[in-house]
Amino acid sequence: MMDLLDHASGIETQFTEMALARQLDAASRQTGNQTSATECAECGDAIPQKRRQHIPGCQYCTPCQELADKGKL
């Protein structure tokens, strides 16, 4: 019985990994086509060049992005 459960768990893990890979691929294609903002769309502060280079398409400074990720913007 345990072998069957292990097999099912392995299949579930594979499906989860494939779904995550598809989502990451779609997100990278979307952000790869966008230009990063030089100023935060929320507060107007400058977005550091390193952030713009590492996160293509970013529109918020780090503090505002953290708020957006928490659903507070």
CORSUL-V952477 format. One record per residue. N is the residue number from 1. BURIAL is b if it has 24 or more other C-alpha atoms within 12 Angstrom, else e. Layout:
BEGIN
((N/BURIAL) (N/BURIAL))
END
This chain:
BEGIN
((1/e) (2/e) (3/e) (4/e) (5/e) (6/e) (7/e) (8/e) (9/e) (10/e) (11/e) (12/e) (13/e) (14/e) (15/e) (16/e) (17/e) (18/e) (19/e) (20/e) (21/e) (22/e) (23/e) (24/e) (25/e) (26/e) (27/e) (28/e) (29/e) (30/e) (31/e) (32/e) (33/e) (34/e) (35/e) (36/b) (37/b) (38/b) (39/e) (40/b) (41/e) (42/e) (43/e) (44/e) (45/e) (46/e) (47/b) (48/e) (49/e) (50/e) (51/e) (52/b) (53/e) (54/e) (55/b) (56/b) (57/b) (58/b) (59/b) (60/b) (61/b) (62/b) (63/e) (64/b) (65/e) (66/e) (67/e) (68/e) (69/e) (70/e) (71/e) (72/e) (73/e))
END
